[in-house]
């Protein structure tokens, strides 16, 4: 099979269009931007307060980013962040909003970091990290106060707390349902609470997702009990946590889902592998889709096309981690990597 591709190489086209590319790409670019960093500093002047606040915001953002990429069990070992470390890692930042007086500066910052610099920080500490962003999941926010669950109602503070999180930039992105009349019929509050798989799956299909998260927050005096149920990814065992308030629970929801995903996708620093695969496609459009998926996969360091025909190609892939983790990472871009008796094959999902 591989030899057939070598016999049909389109000389020049392969090297100029489909040839080798190295990967310092937008590795799930959103992962390296931390949004909504709140800073509030007071100093002798507004300028001094602004300088202090922005430097502090960059340090906070870098620590949040390292936590985003690593397992919670490794957070105590994360490298300490000082002003110089943060400034060296920052790619840029935006001021989303700000207010200032003569001595005080309050702002919300969005801070972007250089992937290579952050990776090196984690590598030097010997900490595993993951950069594969999962496909979006649909999150259903059930708020239980006094035994009366609230779901689709406008007054749902739990849904509001989740909406304040960076749902797009999380390593496990989340979608929130619109909540129109048709959806009230597809999935009722009682069905969501009881875990009606058919109704939950039907709502997930409306958003084109395979994974639906039902997050139930129940107020218990001064604390919030959070129960997380997942449907579509093997129906994972429910997770239960307790937090001080709804905002902390919303942040905890992102952390719990992220940790579940990172356990499947983290790789050891410096772990490098290679494999040769036959790519099967039905036309140039599908080939380009597969190639974009390979290029968007953070575990792929490089790709070389050895040969190509009208319906297939032979490629050599340089990647980090194991073949299983590479396959899982590629699946998030709708690219299937499989091994058979004839070797590795790649196709569009």
Buried (B, 14 or more C-beta within 10 A) or exposed (E): EBEEBEEBBBEEEBEEEBEEBEBEBEBBEBBBBBBBBEBEBBBEEBEBBBBBBBBBBBBBBBBBBBBBBBBEEBEEEBBEBEEEBBEEBBEEBEEEEBEBEEEBBBBBBBBBBBBEBBBBBBBEBEBBBBBBBBBBBBBBBBBBBEEEBBBBEEEBBBBBBBBEBBBEBBBBBBBBBEBEEEBEEBBBBEBBBEEBEEBBBBBBEBBEBBBBBBBBBBBEEEBBBBBBBBBBBEEBEEBEBEBEBBBBBBBBBBBBBBBBBBEBBBBEBEEEBEBEBBBBBEEEEBBEBBBEBBBBBBBBBBBBBBBBBEEBBBBBBBBBBBBEBBBBBBBBBEBBBEEEEEBBBBBBE
